[in-house]
Amino acid sequence: MAMKRSPNGAAVPRYLVFVLGDGTFVVQWTETHVQELLSGHVRPYRNSDFAHPIHDDELDRLKAAGSVEYYNRGFVWLYALPERRRFVPEPRIQERTSDRIRGYYLNTTLPETELDYARHLLNATGLATSYEAKITSSLVAIFSRNGMPFRNLRDTEQALSHLQTAIPGEFDATVIAFLDLPADSGVVKTAQTADLLDLGSIIAAQTDTSLTEGKRVVVACRTEDHALPVIKLLAEMKMDVHGTTSGRDALELLEDLQPDLLVMDLQLADMHGWQILASLREIDSLQSPLTIVLGDDDTSLDEQSLGLSVARVDAYLARPLSLSRLRHYVWYAFQQQAAREAAS
């Protein structure tokens, strides 16, 4: 699917393009409405209407039909659809609801190999004090200062206009894009995690792998069904993952591999999580890894407090597990570790 030129269509996060139960291809623009990709008709949407994420072969059919220009793992570039002049996010898109948040950025459609060039352009024009270029889904993206997402659509549109005026011709193919995440992604109402409420942190955690790439992790879950989603998520974060369903095997892996991170169920078939942590502290040759504990949904607040304050784990998450929340905690734990190392 190589493409020599930059796409001209509007880039939309791929997860917002999907198939309904009646087989209709749609793009979701608001929480309650979608637009049909072939007809352009806007129709009401409920979560129960969702059938499956769109597949590559279906996107190829939409390319042949003239609705899709290009796609990759992270984005779909849409041509202007019927009944619209140009299909880009409009102000009516909700920026926050009770169960989700949205952050905006500018998708330049440049490949990640052009990151240094984009940064050079920002530095040469004095825009580096206002904007930062970094990689999102293998493409160069422009964020606000310090790599933060733009807070609303209006600020993002102003930033796009600013870039295109200050650097003529270089960002003509740039479009507004956004990340839409559950409002509880990594956010738990405890004093220890109050500083996780930062929108930039939440969004960066869902895309950035610079802090996790190459890190070694041991996953200890009571069943393979519990372990597989966690292992898949950590592998997507480019980590070296080793899994087990046994506490004894987990201790052996921890001693042999000296991992950077341990993710474990609180109760394994042969051992309680606190026993594992106590045993870890008895191994003189072992540096204590960052630790995230996965407890049952009926775990008491006292036991959670014990984990956070006494056992000194880095995060405690209760099942049913939110993978976006877990990803945030993993990313955040490594971010905090890097900050401590830089300060020492």
Secondary structure by P-SEA (a helix, b strand, c coil): ccccccccccccccccccccccbbbbbbccccccccccccbbbbbccccccccccaaaaaaaaaacccccccccbbbbcccccccccccccccccccccbbbbbbbbccccccaaaaaaaaaaaacccccbbbbbcccbbbbbcccccccccaaaaaaaaaaaaaacccccccbbbbbbbbcccccccccccccccccaaaaaaaaccccccccbbbbbbcccccccaaaaaaaaaacccccccccaaaaaaaaaaccccbbbbbcccccccaaaaaaaaaacccccccbbbbbbcccccaaaaaaaaccccccccccccccaaaaaaaaaaaaaaaaaaaaac
